Amino acid sequence: MDEKLELVEEHRDAHGLNACLEALGVSKGSWHYRMRNGSRREERQTRDQALKPLVVEVIGENPAYGYRRIQPDLELATGEAVNHKRLRRLLNQWDLALHRAVVRPVRLEREEGHGRQQPADRRLPRPRRPPHVDAGPGRGGHLLRDELPEQGLRALRVERSL
């Protein structure tokens, strides 16, 4: 884009601004934006490059620091405020960002009848409970109890007949 704008600047007196912009495929809005803000962009890049040695120094002293801990050190070193979004952008641009991997803890659960804990993925399956005695007419049928003195209670499902 910068090369196109330089060509427009060279040939606009001879051919006119509109013809040059149309020939190179640059919109008038982009042209005026760059002419108005071009120096600001260069100033920002200059300020960013001046900040890089300070950032590298802080990271060299404290390699485990992320942008949140680097920011106050930079503000002390420069004497001016450093925006956290700007700092994150620069760290990513310079490939100095601290990439952290989230380590999830292993959850331990107590098993029934055992005093020790095991990881959740290695626990034994729990025994199934019998269904509730009355499932209600809207749930596909009624459940009835049949008492057996030696074995306790047993639930039987009786299908609803039409």
DSSP file (Angstrom, degrees, kcal/mol; ACC not computed):
  #  RESIDUE AA STRUCTURE BP1 BP2  ACC     N-H-->O    O-->H-N    N-H-->O    O-->H-N    TCO  KAPPA ALPHA  PHI   PSI    X-CA   Y-CA   Z-CA
    1    1 A M     >        0   0    0      0, 0.0     4,-2.2     0, 0.0     5,-0.2   0.000 360.0 360.0 360.0 -39.4    0.0    0.0    0.0
    2    2 A D  H  >  +     0   0    0      1,-0.2     4,-2.0     2,-0.2     5,-0.1   0.882 360.0  52.5 -64.1 -36.2    2.8    2.4    0.8
    3    3 A E  H  > S+     0   0    0      1,-0.2     4,-2.1     2,-0.2    -1,-0.2   0.906 108.7  50.3 -65.4 -39.9    4.4    1.8   -2.6
    4    4 A K  H  > S+     0   0    0      1,-0.2     4,-2.3     2,-0.2    -2,-0.2   0.910 109.6  50.3 -63.5 -41.4    1.1    2.6   -4.3
    5    5 A L  H  X S+     0   0    0     -4,-2.2     4,-2.2     1,-0.2    -1,-0.2   0.859 108.5  52.5 -66.8 -33.9    0.8    5.8   -2.3
    6    6 A E  H  X S+     0   0    0     -4,-2.0     4,-2.0     2,-0.2    -1,-0.2   0.898 109.2  50.2 -66.0 -39.5    4.3    6.9   -3.3
    7    7 A L  H  X S+     0   0    0     -4,-2.1     4,-2.2     2,-0.2    -2,-0.2   0.906 109.8  50.3 -64.3 -40.7    3.4    6.3   -7.0
    8    8 A V  H  X S+     0   0    0     -4,-2.3     4,-1.4     1,-0.2    -1,-0.2   0.926 109.6  51.4 -61.4 -43.7    0.3    8.4   -6.6
    9    9 A E  H  < S+     0   0    0     -4,-2.2     4,-0.3     1,-0.2    -1,-0.2   0.880 112.0  46.9 -61.6 -38.7    2.4   11.2   -5.0
   10   10 A E  H  < S+     0   0    0     -4,-2.0     3,-0.2     1,-0.2     4,-0.2   0.890 123.2  30.9 -69.4 -40.2    4.9   11.1   -7.9
   11   11 A H  H  X S+     0   0    0     -4,-2.2     4,-2.3     1,-0.2     5,-0.4   0.377  89.6  93.1-106.5   4.0    2.3   11.2  -10.7
   12   12 A R  H  X S+     0   0    0     -4,-1.4     4,-1.6     1,-0.2    -1,-0.2   0.825  84.9  53.9 -71.9 -28.6   -0.6   13.1   -9.4
   13   13 A D  H  4 S+     0   0    0     -4,-0.3    -1,-0.2    -3,-0.2    -2,-0.1   0.886 115.5  39.6 -69.8 -37.3    0.5   16.4  -10.8
   14   14 A A  H  4 S+     0   0    0     -4,-0.2    -2,-0.2     1,-0.1    -1,-0.2   0.881 134.0  18.7 -79.7 -38.4    0.9   15.1  -14.3
   15   15 A H  H  < S-     0   0    0     -4,-2.3     4,-0.3     1,-0.1    -3,-0.2   0.545 108.5-107.3-113.5 -11.1   -2.2   12.8  -14.4
   16   16 A G     X  -     0   0    0     -4,-1.6     4,-1.8    -5,-0.4     5,-0.2   0.091  26.9 -93.4  93.7 149.6   -4.5   14.0  -11.6
   17   17 A L  H  > S+     0   0    0      1,-0.2     4,-2.7     2,-0.2     5,-0.2   0.928 120.1  50.5 -65.4 -47.9   -5.3   12.5   -8.3
   18   18 A N  H  > S+     0   0    0      1,-0.2     4,-2.4     2,-0.2    -1,-0.2   0.897 110.8  48.8 -61.6 -41.7   -8.5   10.6   -9.3
   19   19 A A  H  > S+     0   0    0     -4,-0.3     4,-2.3     2,-0.2    -1,-0.2   0.906 113.1  47.4 -65.7 -41.6   -6.8    9.0  -12.3
   20   20 A C  H  X S+     0   0    0     -4,-1.8     4,-1.8     2,-0.2    -2,-0.2   0.930 113.2  47.7 -64.9 -45.4   -3.8    7.8  -10.3
   21   21 A L  H  X>S+     0   0    0     -4,-2.7     5,-2.5     1,-0.2     4,-0.9   0.910 113.7  47.4 -63.8 -41.3   -6.0    6.4   -7.5
   22   22 A E  H  <5S+     0   0    0     -4,-2.4     3,-0.4    -5,-0.2    -1,-0.2   0.896 110.2  52.6 -67.1 -39.8   -8.3    4.6  -10.0
   23   23 A A  H  <5S+     0   0    0     -4,-2.3    -1,-0.2     1,-0.2    -2,-0.2   0.847 115.8  40.0 -64.9 -34.5   -5.4    3.2  -11.9
   24   24 A L  H  <5S-     0   0    0     -4,-1.8    -1,-0.2    -5,-0.2    -2,-0.2   0.527 111.3-118.0 -94.1  -6.7   -3.8    1.7   -8.8
   25   25 A G  T  <5 +     0   0    0     -4,-0.9     2,-0.4    -3,-0.4    -3,-0.2   0.852  64.8 140.6  75.5  34.3   -7.0    0.6   -7.2
   26   26 A V      < -     0   0    0     -5,-2.5    -1,-0.3    -6,-0.2    -2,-0.1  -0.927  48.4-127.4-111.2 133.0   -6.8    2.8   -4.1
   27   27 A S     >  -     0   0    0     -2,-0.4     4,-2.0     1,-0.1     5,-0.1  -0.394  16.2-122.6 -76.6 156.7   -9.9    4.5   -2.8
   28   28 A K  H  > S+     0   0    0      1,-0.2     4,-2.6     2,-0.2     5,-0.2   0.862 112.6  56.5 -65.4 -35.0  -10.0    8.2   -2.1
   29   29 A G  H  > S+     0   0    0      1,-0.2     4,-2.4     2,-0.2    -1,-0.2   0.912 107.3  47.6 -63.0 -42.8  -10.9    7.6    1.5
   30   30 A S  H  > S+     0   0    0      2,-0.2     4,-2.6     1,-0.2     5,-0.2   0.901 111.2  52.6 -64.1 -40.1   -7.8    5.5    2.0
   31   31 A W  H  X S+     0   0    0     -4,-2.0     4,-2.3     1,-0.2    -2,-0.2   0.953 113.0  41.9 -60.0 -51.2   -5.6    8.1    0.3
   32   32 A H  H  X S+     0   0    0     -4,-2.6     4,-2.1     2,-0.2    -1,-0.2   0.865 113.5  53.4 -67.9 -35.5   -6.9   11.0    2.5
   33   33 A Y  H  X S+     0   0    0     -4,-2.4     4,-3.0    -5,-0.2    -1,-0.2   0.938 112.0  44.9 -63.1 -46.1   -6.7    8.8    5.7
   34   34 A R  H  X S+     0   0    0     -4,-2.6     4,-1.7     1,-0.2    -2,-0.2   0.880 112.7  50.8 -66.8 -37.6   -3.1    7.9    5.0
   35   35 A M  H  < S+     0   0    0     -4,-2.3     4,-0.3    -5,-0.2    -1,-0.2   0.874 117.7  39.8 -67.1 -35.3   -2.2   11.5    4.1
   36   36 A R  H  < S+     0   0    0     -4,-2.1    -2,-0.2    -5,-0.2     4,-0.2   0.888 130.3  25.9 -80.1 -40.4   -3.8   12.7    7.4
   37   37 A N  H  X S+     0   0    0     -4,-3.0     4,-1.9    -5,-0.2    -2,-0.2   0.354  89.7  99.9-109.6   4.8   -2.6    9.9    9.7
   38   38 A G  H  X S+     0   0    0     -4,-1.7     4,-1.7     1,-0.2    -1,-0.1   0.890  85.5  48.3 -60.8 -40.7    0.5    8.6    8.0
   39   39 A S  H  > S+     0   0    0     -4,-0.3     4,-2.3     1,-0.2    -1,-0.2   0.846 107.8  55.9 -70.8 -31.9    2.9   10.5   10.3
   40   40 A R  H  > S+     0   0    0      2,-0.2     4,-2.6     1,-0.2    -1,-0.2   0.899 105.7  51.7 -65.3 -38.8    1.0    9.3   13.4
   41   41 A R  H  X S+     0   0    0     -4,-1.9     4,-2.4     1,-0.2    -2,-0.2   0.929 111.0  47.0 -63.0 -44.3    1.5    5.7   12.4
   42   42 A E  H  X S+     0   0    0     -4,-1.7     4,-2.1     1,-0.2    -1,-0.2   0.886 111.3  51.7 -65.5 -38.0    5.2    6.3   12.0
   43   43 A E  H  X S+     0   0    0     -4,-2.3     4,-2.5     2,-0.2    -1,-0.2   0.914 109.8  49.5 -62.8 -42.0    5.4    8.1   15.4
   44   44 A R  H  X S+     0   0    0     -4,-2.6     4,-2.5     1,-0.2    -2,-0.2   0.912 110.7  49.6 -64.2 -41.9    3.6    5.2   17.0
   45   45 A Q  H  X S+     0   0    0     -4,-2.4     4,-2.2     2,-0.2    -1,-0.2   0.871 110.6  50.7 -64.6 -35.7    6.0    2.7   15.5
   46   46 A T  H  X S+     0   0    0     -4,-2.1     4,-1.7     2,-0.2    -2,-0.2   0.919 111.5  47.2 -66.4 -43.7    8.9    4.8   16.7
   47   47 A R  H  X S+     0   0    0     -4,-2.5     4,-1.2     2,-0.2    -2,-0.2   0.889 111.9  51.2 -64.7 -38.5    7.6    4.9   20.2
   48   48 A D  H  X S+     0   0    0     -4,-2.5     4,-1.0     1,-0.2     3,-0.3   0.911 109.4  49.3 -64.7 -41.9    6.9    1.1   20.1
   49   49 A Q  H  < S+     0   0    0     -4,-2.2    -1,-0.2     1,-0.2    -2,-0.2   0.828 107.9  54.6 -67.7 -30.6   10.5    0.4   19.0
   50   50 A A  H  < S+     0   0    0     -4,-1.7     4,-0.4     1,-0.2    -1,-0.2   0.776 107.6  51.6 -70.6 -25.4   11.8    2.7   21.8
   51   51 A L  H  X S+     0   0    0     -4,-1.2     4,-2.1    -3,-0.3     3,-0.3   0.717  90.7  79.6 -81.7 -22.5    9.9    0.5   24.3
   52   52 A K  H  X S+     0   0    0     -4,-1.0     4,-2.7     1,-0.2     5,-0.2   0.890  88.6  51.3 -59.5 -46.0   11.2   -2.8   23.0
   53   53 A P  H  > S+     0   0    0      0, 0.0     4,-2.0     0, 0.0    -1,-0.2   0.882 111.2  49.9 -60.8 -34.9   14.6   -2.7   24.8
   54   54 A L  H  > S+     0   0    0     -4,-0.4     4,-2.2    -3,-0.3    -2,-0.2   0.901 111.4  48.2 -67.8 -40.3   12.9   -1.9   28.1
   55   55 A V  H  X S+     0   0    0     -4,-2.1     4,-2.5     2,-0.2     5,-0.2   0.925 111.5  49.7 -64.9 -44.3   10.5   -4.8   27.6
   56   56 A V  H  X S+     0   0    0     -4,-2.7     4,-2.2     1,-0.2    -1,-0.2   0.875 110.3  51.9 -62.9 -37.3   13.3   -7.2   26.7
   57   57 A E  H  X S+     0   0    0     -4,-2.0     4,-1.9    -5,-0.2    -1,-0.2   0.927 110.5  46.7 -64.9 -45.6   15.2   -6.1   29.9
   58   58 A V  H  X S+     0   0    0     -4,-2.2     4,-2.3     1,-0.2    -2,-0.2   0.910 114.2  47.6 -64.3 -41.9   12.2   -6.7   32.2
   59   59 A I  H  < S+     0   0    0     -4,-2.5    -1,-0.2     1,-0.2    -2,-0.2   0.861 108.7  55.3 -68.2 -34.3   11.6  -10.1   30.6
   60   60 A G  H  < S+     0   0    0     -4,-2.2    -1,-0.2    -5,-0.2    -2,-0.2   0.889 113.0  41.6 -63.2 -39.0   15.3  -10.9   30.9
   61   61 A E  H  < S+     0   0    0     -4,-1.9    -2,-0.2     1,-0.3    -1,-0.2   0.866 132.7  22.1 -74.6 -36.8   15.2  -10.2   34.6
   62   62 A N    ><  +     0   0    0     -4,-2.3     3,-1.7    -5,-0.2    -1,-0.3  -0.741  64.7 175.1-134.2  83.8   11.8  -12.0   35.2
   63   63 A P  T 3  S+     0   0    0      0, 0.0    -1,-0.1     0, 0.0    -4,-0.1   0.707  79.2  60.6 -66.9 -18.3   11.1  -14.5   32.5
   64   64 A A  T 3  S+     0   0    0     34,-0.0     2,-0.3     2,-0.0    -5,-0.1   0.413  80.4 113.2 -88.3   3.2    7.9  -15.7   34.2
   65   65 A Y    <   -     0   0    0     -3,-1.7     2,-0.1    -6,-0.2    33,-0.1  -0.560  50.2-160.1 -78.1 136.4    6.3  -12.2   34.0
   66   66 A G    >>  -     0   0    0     -2,-0.3     4,-1.9    31,-0.1     3,-0.6  -0.347  44.0 -80.6 -97.5-172.4    3.2  -11.7   31.8
   67   67 A Y  H 3> S+     0   0    0      1,-0.2     4,-1.9     2,-0.2    -2,-0.1   0.814 127.0  58.7 -64.8 -29.3    1.9   -8.4   30.5
   68   68 A R  H 34 S+     0   0    0      1,-0.2    -1,-0.2     2,-0.2    -3,-0.0   0.842 112.7  38.1 -70.5 -31.6    0.2   -7.6   33.8
   69   69 A R  H <> S+     0   0    0     -3,-0.6     4,-0.7     2,-0.1    -1,-0.2   0.713 114.7  54.3 -90.4 -21.6    3.4   -7.8   35.8
   70   70 A I  H  X S+     0   0    0     -4,-1.9     4,-2.3     1,-0.1     5,-0.2   0.856  96.0  69.6 -74.9 -35.1    5.6   -6.2   33.0
   71   71 A Q  H  X S+     0   0    0     -4,-1.9     4,-2.3     1,-0.2     5,-0.2   0.892  97.7  46.1 -55.8 -50.2    3.3   -3.1   32.8
   72   72 A P  H  > S+     0   0    0      0, 0.0     4,-2.0     0, 0.0    -1,-0.2   0.883 112.2  52.1 -63.4 -35.3    4.2   -1.5   36.2
   73   73 A D  H  X S+     0   0    0     -4,-0.7     4,-2.2     2,-0.2    -2,-0.2   0.902 110.5  48.2 -65.1 -39.8    7.9   -2.0   35.6
   74   74 A L  H  X S+     0   0    0     -4,-2.3     4,-2.9     2,-0.2     5,-0.4   0.901 109.1  53.0 -66.1 -39.9    7.7   -0.3   32.2
   75   75 A E  H  X S+     0   0    0     -4,-2.3     4,-2.0    -5,-0.2    -1,-0.2   0.876 110.7  47.4 -64.7 -36.1    5.7    2.6   33.7
   76   76 A L  H  < S+     0   0    0     -4,-2.0    -1,-0.2    -5,-0.2    -2,-0.2   0.909 114.7  46.5 -67.5 -41.4    8.4    3.0   36.3
   77   77 A A  H  < S+     0   0    0     -4,-2.2    -2,-0.2     1,-0.2    -1,-0.2   0.888 123.3  32.2 -70.0 -39.7   11.2    2.8   33.7
   78   78 A T  H  < S-     0   0    0     -4,-2.9    -2,-0.2     2,-0.2    -3,-0.2   0.760  94.0-134.7 -91.1 -25.9    9.6    5.2   31.2
   79   79 A G  S  < S+     0   0    0     -4,-2.0     2,-0.3    -5,-0.4    -3,-0.1   0.596  74.9  89.4  79.9  10.4    7.7    7.5   33.6
   80   80 A E  S    S-     0   0    0     -6,-0.3    -1,-0.3    -5,-0.2    -2,-0.2  -0.921  86.4 -89.0-135.2 162.0    4.6    7.4   31.5
   81   81 A A        -     0   0    0     -2,-0.3     2,-0.5    -3,-0.1   -10,-0.0  -0.468  32.7-157.1 -72.5 138.9    1.5    5.2   31.3
   82   82 A V        -     0   0    0     -2,-0.2     2,-0.1   -11,-0.1    -7,-0.1  -0.978  19.5-127.9-118.3 118.7    1.7    2.1   29.1
   83   83 A N     >  -     0   0    0     -2,-0.5     4,-2.4     1,-0.1     5,-0.2  -0.414   9.4-137.4 -68.0 136.5   -1.6    0.8   28.0
   84   84 A H  H  > S+     0   0    0      1,-0.2     4,-2.3     2,-0.2     5,-0.1   0.839 104.0  52.3 -65.8 -32.7   -2.1   -2.9   28.7
   85   85 A K  H  > S+     0   0    0      2,-0.2     4,-2.2     1,-0.2    -1,-0.2   0.890 110.1  48.6 -70.1 -38.5   -3.7   -3.6   25.3
   86   86 A R  H  > S+     0   0    0      2,-0.2     4,-2.5     1,-0.2    -2,-0.2   0.919 111.4  50.4 -64.0 -43.1   -0.7   -1.9   23.6
   87   87 A L  H  X S+     0   0    0     -4,-2.4     4,-2.6     1,-0.2    -2,-0.2   0.910 110.5  48.8 -63.7 -43.0    1.7   -4.0   25.6
   88   88 A R  H  X S+     0   0    0     -4,-2.3     4,-2.3     2,-0.2     5,-0.2   0.918 111.3  50.5 -62.3 -43.0   -0.1   -7.2   24.8
   89   89 A R  H  X S+     0   0    0     -4,-2.2     4,-2.4     1,-0.2    -2,-0.2   0.917 112.8  46.1 -60.7 -44.0   -0.1   -6.3   21.1
   90   90 A L  H  X S+     0   0    0     -4,-2.5     4,-2.6     2,-0.2    -2,-0.2   0.900 110.6  52.2 -68.4 -40.3    3.6   -5.6   21.2
   91   91 A L  H  <>S+     0   0    0     -4,-2.6     5,-3.2     1,-0.2     6,-1.0   0.912 113.9  43.8 -62.2 -41.4    4.5   -8.7   23.1
   92   92 A N  H ><5S+     0   0    0     -4,-2.3     3,-0.7     3,-0.2    -2,-0.2   0.895 113.3  51.7 -69.0 -39.0    2.6  -10.8   20.5
   93   93 A Q  H 3<5S+     0   0    0     -4,-2.4    -2,-0.2     1,-0.2    -1,-0.2   0.882 115.6  40.6 -64.7 -39.2    4.1   -8.9   17.6
   94   94 A W  T 3<5S-     0   0    0     -4,-2.6    -1,-0.2    -5,-0.1    -2,-0.2   0.386 111.7-120.4 -90.3   3.3    7.7   -9.4   18.9
   95   95 A D  T < 5S+     0   0    0     -3,-0.7    -3,-0.2    -4,-0.3    -4,-0.1   0.893  80.8 118.7  57.7  43.9    6.9  -13.0   19.9
   96   96 A L      < +     0   0    0     -5,-3.2    -4,-0.2    -6,-0.2    -5,-0.1   0.311  34.4 126.8-114.8   3.7    7.7  -12.3   23.6
   97   97 A A        -     0   0    0     -6,-1.0     2,-0.8     1,-0.1   -31,-0.1  -0.324  64.1-120.8 -67.7 145.8    4.3  -13.1   25.1
   98   98 A L        -     0   0    0    -33,-0.1     2,-0.7   -34,-0.0   -31,-0.1  -0.789  26.4-157.5 -88.1 111.6    4.2  -15.6   27.9
   99   99 A H        -     0   0    0     -2,-0.8     2,-0.4   -33,-0.1   -33,-0.0  -0.817  10.5-165.1 -95.4 117.2    2.0  -18.4   26.7
  100  100 A R        -     0   0    0     -2,-0.7     2,-0.5     2,-0.0    -2,-0.0  -0.795  12.0-145.8-104.1 144.0    0.6  -20.3   29.7
  101  101 A A        -     0   0    0     -2,-0.4     2,-0.5     2,-0.0    -2,-0.0  -0.930  22.2-127.0-105.5 129.4   -1.0  -23.7   29.6
  102  102 A V        -     0   0    0     -2,-0.5     2,-0.7     1,-0.0    -2,-0.0  -0.640  20.3-156.7 -78.3 121.6   -3.9  -24.2   32.0
  103  103 A V        -     0   0    0     -2,-0.5    -1,-0.0     0, 0.0    -2,-0.0  -0.887   8.0-148.6-101.6 116.8   -3.3  -27.3   34.1
  104  104 A R        -     0   0    0     -2,-0.7     2,-0.0     1,-0.1     3,-0.0  -0.696  19.2-119.0 -87.1 133.9   -6.5  -28.7   35.5
  105  105 A P        -     0   0    0      0, 0.0     2,-0.5     0, 0.0    -1,-0.1  -0.351  26.7-108.8 -70.5 151.3   -6.2  -30.4   38.9
  106  106 A V        -     0   0    0     -2,-0.0     2,-0.4     1,-0.0     0, 0.0  -0.693  33.7-134.0 -79.8 124.9   -7.1  -34.1   39.2
  107  107 A R        -     0   0    0     -2,-0.5    13,-2.0    -3,-0.0     2,-0.4  -0.674  18.0-155.8 -85.1 129.3  -10.4  -34.3   41.1
  108  108 A L  E     -A  119   0A   0     -2,-0.4     2,-0.4    11,-0.2     9,-0.0  -0.860  10.1-172.8-106.8 139.2  -10.4  -36.9   43.8
  109  109 A E  E     -A  118   0A   0      9,-2.0     9,-1.7    -2,-0.4     2,-0.4  -0.959  24.5-119.0-129.2 148.3  -13.6  -38.5   45.2
  110  110 A R  E     -A  117   0A   0     -2,-0.4     2,-0.2     7,-0.2     7,-0.2  -0.689  27.1-136.8 -83.8 135.5  -14.2  -40.9   48.1
  111  111 A E    >   -     0   0    0      5,-0.9     3,-1.5    -2,-0.4     2,-0.3  -0.619  30.6 -96.0 -87.6 153.0  -15.6  -44.2   47.2
  112  112 A E  T 3  S+     0   0    0      1,-0.3     3,-0.1    -2,-0.2    -1,-0.1  -0.506 109.3  10.8 -68.2 130.4  -18.4  -45.6   49.3
  113  113 A G  T 3  S+     0   0    0     -2,-0.3     2,-0.4     1,-0.2    -1,-0.3   0.365 109.8  96.8  85.7  -5.5  -17.0  -48.0   51.8
  114  114 A H    <   -     0   0    0     -3,-1.5    -1,-0.2     2,-0.1    -3,-0.1  -0.925  60.0-153.2-118.9 144.1  -13.4  -47.1   51.3
  115  115 A G  S    S+     0   0    0     -2,-0.4     2,-0.2    -3,-0.1    -1,-0.1   0.543  73.4  79.7 -89.0  -8.4  -11.3  -44.6   53.3
  116  116 A R  S    S-     0   0    0     -5,-0.0    -5,-0.9     1,-0.0     2,-0.3  -0.564  74.7-124.8-100.1 164.7   -9.0  -43.7   50.4
  117  117 A Q  E     -A  110   0A   0     -2,-0.2    -7,-0.2    -7,-0.2    -2,-0.1  -0.826  21.8-171.5-108.4 147.1   -9.5  -41.4   47.5
  118  118 A Q  E     -A  109   0A   0     -9,-1.7    -9,-2.0    -2,-0.3     5,-0.1  -0.942  37.3 -87.6-130.1 154.6   -9.1  -42.2   43.8
  119  119 A P  E >   -A  108   0A   0      0, 0.0     3,-1.5     0, 0.0     4,-0.4  -0.290  41.6-115.7 -58.8 149.9   -9.1  -40.0   40.7
  120  120 A A  G >  S+     0   0    0    -13,-2.0     3,-0.8     1,-0.3   -12,-0.1   0.811 113.1  54.6 -60.8 -32.9  -12.6  -39.5   39.4
  121  121 A D  G 3  S+     0   0    0      1,-0.2    -1,-0.3   -14,-0.2     0, 0.0   0.633 109.3  47.9 -79.0 -10.7  -11.9  -41.3   36.1
  122  122 A R  G <  S+     0   0    0     -3,-1.5    -1,-0.2     2,-0.1    -2,-0.2   0.323  83.8 118.3-108.9   6.9  -10.7  -44.5   37.9
  123  123 A R    <   -     0   0    0     -3,-0.8     3,-0.1    -4,-0.4   -13,-0.0  -0.337  69.0-105.9 -74.6 157.6  -13.6  -44.8   40.4
  124  124 A L        -     0   0    0      1,-0.1     2,-0.1    -2,-0.0    -1,-0.1  -0.501  39.4 -98.4 -80.2 148.7  -15.8  -47.9   40.3
  125  125 A P        -     0   0    0      0, 0.0    -1,-0.1     0, 0.0     3,-0.1  -0.428  39.7-119.6 -67.6 142.7  -19.4  -47.6   39.0
  126  126 A R        -     0   0    0     -2,-0.1     2,-0.1     1,-0.1   -15,-0.0  -0.515  32.2 -99.2 -80.2 149.0  -22.0  -47.2   41.7
  127  127 A P        -     0   0    0      0, 0.0     2,-0.2     0, 0.0    -1,-0.1  -0.396  43.3-106.6 -66.7 146.5  -24.7  -49.8   42.0
  128  128 A R        -     0   0    0     -3,-0.1     0, 0.0    -2,-0.1     0, 0.0  -0.491  28.2-134.7 -75.6 141.3  -28.1  -48.9   40.4
  129  129 A R        -     0   0    0     -2,-0.2     3,-0.1     1,-0.1    -1,-0.1  -0.664  26.7-104.6 -89.8 149.7  -30.9  -47.9   42.6
  130  130 A P        -     0   0    0      0, 0.0     3,-0.1     0, 0.0    -1,-0.1  -0.424  46.9 -95.8 -69.3 152.7  -34.4  -49.3   41.9
  131  131 A P        -     0   0    0      0, 0.0     4,-0.0     0, 0.0    24,-0.0  -0.197  50.9 -80.7 -66.1 161.9  -36.8  -46.9   40.4
  132  132 A H        -     0   0    0      1,-0.1     3,-0.2    -3,-0.1    11,-0.0  -0.246  40.7-117.4 -61.2 151.4  -39.2  -44.9   42.5
  133  133 A V  S    S+     0   0    0      1,-0.2     2,-0.7    -3,-0.1    10,-0.5   0.895 101.9  36.8 -62.6 -44.3  -42.4  -46.8   43.5
  134  134 A D        +     0   0    0      1,-0.1    -1,-0.2     8,-0.1     8,-0.1  -0.885  56.9 174.0-117.1 103.4  -44.9  -44.6   41.7
  135  135 A A        -     0   0    0     -2,-0.7    -1,-0.1    -3,-0.2     7,-0.1   0.652  47.7-124.6 -80.0 -14.3  -43.7  -43.3   38.4
  136  136 A G    > > -     0   0    0      1,-0.1     3,-1.4     2,-0.1     5,-0.9   0.160  21.6 -83.7  87.2 154.9  -47.2  -41.7   37.8
  137  137 A P  G > 5S+     0   0    0      0, 0.0     3,-0.8     0, 0.0    -1,-0.1   0.765 123.3  60.6 -68.2 -24.9  -49.6  -42.2   34.9
  138  138 A G  G 3 5S+     0   0    0      1,-0.2    -2,-0.1     2,-0.1    -3,-0.0   0.526  94.9  65.1 -79.5  -3.7  -47.8  -39.6   32.7
  139  139 A R  G < 5S-     0   0    0     -3,-1.4    -1,-0.2     2,-0.3    -3,-0.1   0.073 123.7 -84.5-110.5  23.3  -44.5  -41.5   32.7
  140  140 A G  T < 5S-     0   0    0     -3,-0.8    20,-0.7    19,-0.0     2,-0.3   0.532  92.2 -18.7  95.1   5.0  -45.6  -44.6   30.9
  141  141 A G  E   <S-B  159   0B   0     -5,-0.9     2,-0.3    18,-0.2    -2,-0.3  -0.886  71.1 -79.0 152.3 178.4  -47.0  -46.8   33.6
  142  142 A H  E     -B  158   0B   0     16,-1.1    16,-2.0    -2,-0.3     2,-0.5  -0.863  30.7-139.4-112.5 147.3  -47.3  -47.5   37.3
  143  143 A L  E     -B  157   0B   0    -10,-0.5     2,-0.3    -2,-0.3    14,-0.2  -0.911  18.8-165.9-107.4 134.7  -44.8  -49.3   39.5
  144  144 A L  E     -B  156   0B   0     12,-2.2    12,-2.3    -2,-0.5     2,-0.4  -0.857  15.8-126.3-117.7 153.2  -46.0  -51.7   42.1
  145  145 A R  E     -B  155   0B   0     -2,-0.3     2,-0.5    10,-0.2    10,-0.2  -0.812  14.5-165.8 -99.8 138.8  -44.2  -53.3   45.0
  146  146 A D  E     -B  154   0B   0      8,-2.0     8,-1.1    -2,-0.4     2,-0.4  -0.983  20.5-137.8-120.9 117.1  -44.0  -57.0   45.6
  147  147 A E  E     +B  153   0B   0     -2,-0.5     6,-0.2     6,-0.2     8,-0.0  -0.610  22.5 178.8 -84.2 129.3  -42.8  -57.9   49.1
  148  148 A L  E  >  -B  152   0B   0      4,-1.6     4,-1.6    -2,-0.4     3,-0.1  -0.971  16.7-155.2-124.3 113.4  -40.3  -60.7   49.5
  149  149 A P  T  4 S+     0   0    0      0, 0.0    -1,-0.1     0, 0.0     4,-0.1   0.849  90.0  43.3 -62.8 -36.6  -39.3  -61.2   53.2
  150  150 A E  T  4 S+     0   0    0      1,-0.2    -2,-0.0     2,-0.1     0, 0.0   0.868 123.6  33.8 -77.3 -35.2  -35.9  -62.8   52.5
  151  151 A Q  T  4 S-     0   0    0      1,-0.3     2,-0.2    -3,-0.1    -1,-0.2   0.482 103.8-127.4-102.0  -2.9  -34.7  -60.5   49.8
  152  152 A G  E  <  -B  148   0B   0     -4,-1.6    -4,-1.6     2,-0.0    -1,-0.3  -0.642  57.3 -18.3  91.6-152.0  -36.3  -57.2   50.8
  153  153 A L  E     -B  147   0B   0     -2,-0.2     2,-0.4    -6,-0.2    -6,-0.2  -0.707  56.1-168.3 -97.5 144.1  -38.4  -55.1   48.5
  154  154 A R  E     -B  146   0B   0     -8,-1.1    -8,-2.0    -2,-0.3     2,-0.5  -0.995  13.3-139.7-131.6 138.0  -38.5  -55.4   44.8
  155  155 A A  E     -B  145   0B   0     -2,-0.4     2,-0.4   -10,-0.2   -10,-0.2  -0.835  16.4-169.6-101.2 132.8  -40.1  -53.0   42.3
  156  156 A L  E     -B  144   0B   0    -12,-2.3   -12,-2.2    -2,-0.5     2,-0.5  -0.949  14.9-139.0-118.3 139.5  -41.9  -54.4   39.3
  157  157 A R  E     -B  143   0B   0     -2,-0.4     2,-0.6   -14,-0.2   -14,-0.2  -0.859  12.8-162.6-101.0 129.1  -43.1  -52.2   36.4
  158  158 A V  E     -B  142   0B   0    -16,-2.0   -16,-1.1    -2,-0.5     2,-0.1  -0.950  20.2-128.5-112.2 121.3  -46.5  -53.0   35.0
  159  159 A E  E     -B  141   0B   0     -2,-0.6     2,-0.3   -18,-0.2   -18,-0.2  -0.389  26.1-110.6 -68.3 143.2  -47.2  -51.5   31.6
  160  160 A R        -     0   0    0    -20,-0.7     2,-0.3    -2,-0.1    -1,-0.1  -0.577  31.8-146.7 -75.1 131.5  -50.3  -49.5   31.2
  161  161 A S              0   0    0     -2,-0.3    -1,-0.0     1,-0.1    -3,-0.0  -0.757 360.0 360.0-101.9 150.1  -52.8  -51.2   29.0
  162  162 A L              0   0    0     -2,-0.3    -1,-0.1     0, 0.0    -2,-0.0   0.444 360.0 360.0 -87.5 360.0  -55.2  -49.4   26.8
